Amino acid sequence: MKAADLVEPYPTVRLDTPVSAAARLLTEHHRPALVVVDAHDHPVAIMPASKVLRFVVPGYLQDDPALARVLDDDFAETAYAELDTKSVADLLPKERPRLLVARPEDNLLEIACLMVAENAPLVAVVDGRGKQAPMIGAITVAQVLAGILPRSG
C-alpha cells in the first residue's frame, strides 16, 4: 500500500490565519492538529490542538487547576474572545516541531517508521519534490494502523 492509497484531504491553515478560525477547523473536523501551509500550499509546520487549548487556558489556571472550579461559563466566552487577537504564527514556537512529509509513492511501512521515529500523529503528503511542492492531504496514525492491522472477519 502506498501513501497515494491512504492520503485524504486534511484541513490546513496559514501563518496569518486567526486562531479562532483554526480552533473552529480543529473542532469541526475532529482533528488533533492542523497543518500550516505557506502561500504555495506547501506544509511548513504542524499546529497541535493542545497549543490552542494552552493559549485559551490562562497561565494562572495552568499553574493552579483548582482555581478552574470557581469560574463560570462566562469565563469561557472571555477566553474564546482572546482567540481573535492572535494568529497561528503567534502560537507556534520559534523552533517549530519538525513536520513530517511523505510522497505519494512512499509505502505504508516507510510512513509508519517515520511516524514512530518522530512520535508524530500525522504525515503531510506532497505532490512532488522540493520546497514548493503543494500538499495534497495527510495520513494519520489511525489510517496507518488500519492499513497494517489484519481485517477482522
C-alpha positions as MATLAB code, in Angstrom:
seq = 'MKAADLVEPYPTVRLDTPVSAAARLLTEHHRPALVVVDAHDHPVAIMPASKVLRFVVPGYLQDDPALARVLDDDFAETAYAELDTKSVADLLPKERPRLLVARPEDNLLEIACLMVAENAPLVAVVDGRGKQAPMIGAITVAQVLAGILPRSG';
ca = [
       0.000    0.000    0.000;
       1.290    3.441   -0.939;
       0.728    6.901    0.516;
      -1.383    7.700   -2.542;
      -3.801    4.965   -1.411;
      -4.147    6.387    2.116;
      -3.934   10.149    1.713;
      -7.069   12.139    2.461;
      -7.799   15.848    2.319;
      -6.741   17.446    5.581;
      -7.546   20.884    6.992;
      -4.824   23.486    6.660;
      -4.205   26.993    7.902;
      -1.713   29.717    7.054;
       0.507   31.621    9.463;
      -1.802   34.643    9.290;
      -4.981   32.632    9.997;
      -6.715   33.862   13.167;
      -6.508   31.337   15.985;
     -10.310   31.455   16.279;
     -10.627   30.128   12.707;
      -8.028   27.429   13.410;
      -9.921   26.404   16.552;
     -13.121   26.069   14.546;
     -11.375   23.850   11.979;
      -9.993   21.642   14.741;
     -13.397   21.155   16.307;
     -15.439   20.853   13.110;
     -13.096   18.243   11.633;
     -12.299   16.485   14.937;
      -8.562   16.681   14.320;
      -5.712   16.561   16.852;
      -3.695   19.062   14.816;
      -3.729   21.229   11.718;
      -1.110   21.519    9.024;
       0.242   25.028    8.477;
       0.967   25.753    4.813;
       2.715   28.594    3.007;
       1.404   30.656    0.080;
       2.144   27.722   -2.277;
       0.200   25.243   -0.089;
       3.480   23.588    0.917;
       3.356   22.316    4.511;
       5.663   24.236    6.859;
       4.527   23.280   10.371;
       2.056   21.394   12.460;
      -0.179   23.162   14.964;
      -1.389   20.765   17.657;
      -4.810   21.401   19.160;
      -3.091   21.383   22.547;
      -1.322   24.645   21.597;
      -4.684   26.312   21.012;
      -6.005   24.969   24.299;
      -2.871   26.154   26.121;
      -3.495   29.644   24.729;
      -7.143   29.641   25.835;
      -6.442   28.463   29.378;
      -4.752   31.293   31.303;
      -1.375   30.628   32.860;
      -2.657   31.062   36.411;
      -5.147   28.215   35.818;
      -2.435   26.060   34.294;
      -0.351   26.694   37.420;
      -3.255   26.004   39.804;
      -6.034   23.967   38.111;
      -8.110   24.015   41.321;
      -8.964   27.659   40.542;
     -10.943   26.500   37.499;
     -13.616   25.145   39.834;
     -14.693   28.669   40.843;
     -15.031   30.109   37.319;
     -18.327   30.132   35.463;
     -19.285   29.732   31.807;
     -18.884   33.466   31.162;
     -15.161   32.976   31.651;
     -15.055   30.509   28.722;
     -16.583   33.130   26.415;
     -13.965   35.664   27.527;
     -11.187   33.151   26.905;
     -12.540   32.402   23.427;
     -12.617   36.110   22.565;
      -8.841   36.123   23.027;
      -8.529   33.763   20.061;
      -9.436   36.591   17.678;
      -6.460   38.649   18.825;
      -3.776   36.171   17.725;
      -2.733   34.408   14.558;
      -1.437   30.875   14.067;
       2.085   32.347   13.831;
       1.711   33.711   17.376;
       1.045   30.217   18.753;
       3.854   28.393   17.004;
       7.171   28.199   18.830;
      10.163   29.912   17.225;
      11.739   26.476   16.827;
       8.884   24.724   15.091;
       8.479   20.992   15.595;
       9.513   19.016   12.561;
       6.641   18.386   10.182;
       6.849   15.003    8.520;
       6.384   14.918    4.779;
       5.774   11.902    2.543;
       5.436   11.450   -1.198;
       2.569    9.576   -2.910;
       4.933    6.723   -3.840;
       6.137    6.097   -0.244;
       4.920    2.785    1.127;
       2.942    2.133    4.291;
       5.890    0.833    6.314;
       8.076    3.794    5.358;
       5.365    6.119    6.649;
       4.883    4.045    9.822;
       8.641    4.099   10.543;
       8.742    7.855   10.045;
       5.830    8.397   12.428;
       7.329    6.111   15.066;
      10.763    7.758   14.879;
       9.287   11.226   15.358;
       6.316   10.305   17.585;
       4.095   12.080   15.056;
       0.279   11.910   14.817;
       0.247   12.645   11.092;
       2.317   12.970    7.938;
       1.644   15.551    5.237;
       1.721   14.180    1.693;
       3.063   16.491   -1.005;
       2.814   16.251   -4.755;
       6.382   16.442   -5.979;
       9.767   17.275   -4.562;
      11.297   20.485   -3.338;
      10.334   23.294   -1.023;
       7.382   24.427   -3.124;
       5.620   21.066   -3.577;
       1.937   21.550   -2.687;
       0.256   19.410   -0.059;
      -2.361   17.003   -1.378;
      -3.500   15.739    2.021;
      -2.313   13.912    5.088;
      -2.151   10.475    6.631;
      -2.920    9.948   10.309;
      -1.706    7.263   12.699;
      -5.206    5.748   12.654;
      -5.027    5.328    8.879;
      -1.595    3.690    9.095;
      -2.795    1.309   11.805;
      -5.854    0.442    9.734;
      -3.560   -0.409    6.827;
      -1.260   -2.562    8.967;
      -3.731   -4.418   11.200;
      -5.399   -7.518    9.794;
      -9.018   -7.135    8.792;
     -11.404   -8.751   11.263;
     -13.723  -11.021    9.724;
];
